[in-house]
């Protein structure tokens, strides 16, 4: 698929970050877009920006919780009613972070919510739209995994099991589809996307999806929990946090989410450009960001050390994923 002009694309998680940038760049190339999110105010802004880029292209907005098959099927029905039953591009992009520890019973609700959005959002998306993809003359599935789809960690002291498990599942499912589609629907392609640190609002939006207050609005109980987690994580932050007031912790968490978005080595726009270029060239494996390429090489070179201190130290010295390693999830 060397051109997106006149095509129809479905993008989940189009309210911010890579999802929004995919919508903008697809619209710029003359592609009609149906996009969904759980936060409609973000989607409205995406549509406004798309209309500025190309007012003649059809962009439809849909509220959808991708972790629900019923909601995803309803989204599909709305898309077909407006755009028809031939879909050329499906970007299963929606995702959140949370539910770090499998062993902590207090994390279970967040764990399952995170896993369901990040894994079942992809699975249900493919299930819902596969018939419409097959109906088109040419089509392509793009599933967003992560560097955490081949490296299940964000540091020695921070459990990250739900997100990593889901992203490994996305990677394995997408790779398995390569043969399945080749045998049963050869005109449908598939790519798995594995971004490194991309400048998105995932750290901010995940809390909203999980029903948590904004960082600046956290309660004393929320602060107590974060303080304990940070102190138990070890390292410099465990000592620093003892001297921080509750308001200072609120501000720290707020600024961390902003810094993750604004100080990333790869912007959401750059990530979208890389993804769309990979689709056009038919690549089934799309690494996004130089940090993703370096981490992939490190893991492949010495997989037995991937979860040891020496591996983490080498990453930090190389400047990769510094904003992630050793932090406490929000």
Secondary structure by P-SEA (a helix, b strand, c coil): ccccccbbbbbccccccaaaaaaaaaaaabbbbbbbcccaaaaaaaaaaaaaacccbbbbbbbcccccaaaaaaaaaaaaacccccccbbbcccccccccccccccaaaaaaaaaaaaaaaaaaaaaacaaaaaacccbbbbbbbccccccccccccccccaaaaaaaaaaaaaaaaaaaaaaccccbbbbbbbbcccccaaaaaaaaaacccccccccaaaaaaaaaaaaacccaaaaaaaaccaaaaaaaaaaaaaaaaccccccaaaaaaaaaaaaaaccccccccaaaaaaaaaaaacccccccaaaaaaaaaacccccccccccc
